Amino acid sequence: AREAKLIEGGFYAGPKDHGMLQSIQAGLDRAVDYGWLQVLCIPMLWLLRLFFSVVGNYGVAIIMLTVLVKVLSLPLTEKSYKSMQEMARLKPKMDELQKKHKDDKQKLNEDMMKLYQQHGISPLSGCLPMLLQMPIWIALYRMLFSAVELYQAPFVPVWLDNLAEKDPTYILPILLGVGMFVQQKITPQAGGDPAQQKMMLYFMPVLFTVMMLGLPSGLTLYILI
């Protein structure tokens, strides 16, 4: 006669809460898929929960996370602004080079790079803080969609009752666009084509406003702050 084997098992039906999943079984928290940015998502979620335990509001917790990120990136941001100020001082020389080599783009680029090297300036340093924050924005976006903590989490009653959903009034995306426009207006210009600068002055705020219209209000709040 064949021997009967008793196989015991279990299943979990509930929210994908990291703490709850870990308490059930070690490694079960990996059921929450953050993708390739998990190394950023999990620490940010931990920080959000820590701030939430203090203030009791995930909107305020996101603001606190923003301040922390800005403080950590302050040395890089300061270096970026100094570089842009130096490039603004070189604008008259850049204009001379553009007039001198208006029909020779290759020679213009070569002389521009020589000018940068002479003054110890990197043309990419002004964009570096923004580029470094992009993975943080993407990681927060992934976290908002994958973690249950912000689901139906209110920020301001009646106005923002769910930080995982878009702003129904579109106030946050509009404020973000206006803020980006003002920020670019007061930021030292690093030379270059005036027509291109003017296009970027209007294009980037409009682009981010349109992008954020349908994205989680928690993400828009982070970028706005």
C-alpha distance (Angstrom), angle and dihedral (degrees) to the residues before:
residue distance angle dihedral
A1 . . .
R2 3.78 . .
E3 3.78 117.8 .
A4 3.77 116.2 -121.3
K5 3.77 115.5 -130.1
L6 3.75 121.8 -151.5
I7 3.80 112.2 -143.3
E8 3.76 115.8 -168.1
G9 3.77 122.8 -161.2
G10 3.74 142.1 158.2
F11 3.74 140.8 -151.3
Y12 3.75 135.6 -156.6
A13 3.79 124.0 -139.6
G14 3.77 112.8 -176.4
P15 3.79 146.3 77.9
K16 3.81 120.0 -37.0
D17 3.77 93.5 -112.2
H18 3.82 111.0 163.1
G19 3.78 95.7 -143.4
M20 3.79 93.2 46.2
L21 3.81 93.4 47.3
Q22 3.80 92.4 49.2
S23 3.80 91.4 49.5
I24 3.81 90.9 54.6
Q25 3.78 96.8 49.6
A26 3.79 136.0 -15.8
G27 3.79 110.8 -101.6
L28 3.80 94.7 16.1
D29 3.80 89.1 111.9
R30 3.81 87.1 73.0
A31 3.79 85.8 77.6
V32 3.82 84.9 84.0
D33 3.79 102.5 83.5
Y34 3.81 114.2 -149.9
G35 3.79 94.7 164.1
W36 3.80 122.8 -140.7
L37 3.83 92.2 -24.0
Q38 3.80 94.3 63.6
V39 3.81 90.0 115.3
L40 3.84 87.7 65.7
C41 3.80 100.0 32.4
I42 3.81 97.6 58.0
P43 3.86 96.4 50.3
M44 3.83 90.4 45.5
L45 3.79 90.9 50.0
W46 3.81 89.3 49.2
L47 3.82 90.3 51.1
L48 3.81 92.2 47.0
R49 3.78 90.9 51.8
L50 3.80 90.4 47.1
F51 3.81 92.1 51.4
F52 3.80 90.4 43.8
S53 3.80 90.4 54.1
V54 3.81 87.2 58.3
V55 3.83 102.7 41.0
G56 3.82 102.8 21.8
N57 3.82 93.7 -137.2
Y58 3.80 124.3 94.9
G59 3.81 92.0 -156.4
V60 3.79 90.2 58.5
A61 3.82 88.6 42.8
I62 3.82 89.2 56.8
I63 3.81 89.7 51.2
M64 3.81 89.9 51.2
L65 3.80 90.0 49.6
T66 3.81 89.3 51.3
V67 3.80 92.1 52.3
L68 3.80 90.4 49.5
V69 3.82 92.3 50.9
K70 3.81 91.4 47.9
V71 3.81 91.9 49.8
L72 3.82 91.2 50.4
S73 3.81 91.8 48.4
L74 3.82 94.6 42.2
P75 3.85 96.5 103.9
L76 3.80 90.7 52.4
T77 3.80 92.0 45.5
E78 3.80 91.8 49.5
K79 3.81 90.5 51.1
S80 3.79 89.5 49.3
Y81 3.80 93.9 53.2
K82 3.80 92.0 46.8
S83 3.79 89.2 52.4
M84 3.81 91.1 50.4
Q85 3.80 90.5 49.5
E86 3.79 90.2 52.3
M87 3.80 90.5 49.7
A88 3.80 89.7 49.7
R89 3.81 89.3 54.9
L90 3.80 89.0 52.4
K91 3.79 92.9 52.5
P92 3.85 94.7 102.3
K93 3.81 90.1 54.3
M94 3.80 90.4 46.1
D95 3.79 89.9 52.2
E96 3.80 89.9 51.7
L97 3.80 90.8 52.0
Q98 3.80 91.3 48.9
K99 3.80 90.8 53.1
K100 3.79 92.1 44.5
H101 3.81 95.2 49.7
K102 3.79 100.9 27.4
D103 3.81 90.3 132.4
D104 3.80 96.9 41.0
K105 3.81 113.0 61.7
Q106 3.79 94.1 174.9
K107 3.81 93.7 54.2
L108 3.81 89.7 44.6
N109 3.80 91.7 54.5
E110 3.81 91.6 47.1
D111 3.81 93.0 51.4
M112 3.80 91.0 44.4
M113 3.81 91.1 54.4
K114 3.82 90.3 48.1
L115 3.80 89.1 52.0
Y116 3.80 91.1 50.5
Q117 3.81 91.5 49.0
Q118 3.80 92.9 49.0
H119 3.80 90.6 56.4
G120 3.81 96.6 36.6
I121 3.80 94.7 -116.1
S122 3.80 128.2 146.0
P123 3.83 114.2 -152.5
L124 3.82 89.2 -149.6
S125 3.80 96.5 54.3
G126 3.81 92.6 85.8
C127 3.81 91.5 58.4
L128 3.80 97.2 40.0
P129 3.84 99.0 88.1
M130 3.81 90.5 50.9
L131 3.82 91.7 48.0
L132 3.80 92.3 48.5
Q133 3.80 91.1 51.8
M134 3.80 93.6 51.6
P135 3.85 93.2 81.4
I136 3.83 88.0 50.5
W137 3.81 91.0 52.9
I138 3.81 91.2 47.2
A139 3.81 91.5 46.5
L140 3.80 91.3 50.6
Y141 3.82 88.8 48.2
R142 3.82 90.0 53.1
M143 3.79 91.3 46.0
L144 3.80 93.0 51.6
F145 3.79 90.4 54.1
S146 3.81 97.8 40.8
A147 3.81 105.4 35.8
V148 3.77 120.4 74.6
E149 3.81 95.3 -150.9
L150 3.81 95.2 86.6
Y151 3.80 95.7 40.7
Q152 3.82 106.3 122.6
A153 3.82 89.0 -11.0
P154 3.82 107.8 155.5
F155 3.78 125.7 -138.8
V156 3.80 105.7 175.2
P157 3.84 115.4 10.3
V158 3.82 116.0 -112.8
W159 3.83 91.7 4.7
L160 3.84 104.7 55.8
D161 3.79 111.0 13.9
N162 3.82 96.3 154.6
L163 3.80 122.1 39.0
A164 3.81 90.6 -170.1
E165 3.82 90.8 63.6
K166 3.80 131.7 65.3
D167 3.80 120.9 -88.9
P168 3.83 102.8 -92.0
T169 3.82 91.2 -154.2
Y170 3.86 94.2 45.8
I171 3.81 88.6 -135.9
L172 3.83 94.2 129.3
P173 3.85 95.8 51.0
I174 3.81 90.9 47.5
L175 3.82 91.9 48.5
L176 3.80 88.4 48.8
G177 3.81 91.8 53.5
V178 3.80 92.7 47.1
G179 3.80 91.2 46.7
M180 3.81 92.5 50.8
F181 3.81 90.6 49.4
V182 3.81 92.5 51.0
Q183 3.81 91.4 45.1
Q184 3.80 92.2 52.9
K185 3.81 91.0 47.0
I186 3.82 92.5 56.2
T187 3.83 95.0 39.5
P188 3.83 115.0 100.3
Q189 3.80 110.1 -104.0
A190 3.78 114.2 -122.2
G191 3.79 97.3 -148.4
G192 3.77 123.7 -107.9
D193 3.77 131.5 115.6
P194 3.86 110.3 -12.3
A195 3.81 91.1 -151.0
Q196 3.80 90.4 53.8
Q197 3.81 91.6 47.2
K198 3.79 90.4 51.0
M199 3.80 91.1 49.9
M200 3.83 91.4 50.5
L201 3.81 90.2 47.2
Y202 3.80 89.8 63.3
F203 3.82 101.5 23.2
M204 3.83 100.0 58.9
P205 3.84 96.6 49.5
V206 3.81 91.2 46.7
L207 3.82 91.6 45.9
F208 3.82 94.0 51.3
T209 3.81 92.0 43.9
V210 3.81 92.0 53.5
M211 3.83 91.8 44.1
M212 3.81 92.7 52.4
L213 3.81 96.7 47.5
G214 3.81 91.8 88.5
L215 3.81 101.5 25.5
P216 3.83 126.7 95.7
S217 3.79 113.7 -70.7
G218 3.82 89.1 -133.6
L219 3.80 90.0 63.5
T220 3.81 92.1 45.9
L221 3.81 89.6 49.2
Y222 3.81 90.5 52.9
I223 3.83 94.5 50.5
L224 3.81 91.9 43.1
I225 3.82 93.5 52.4
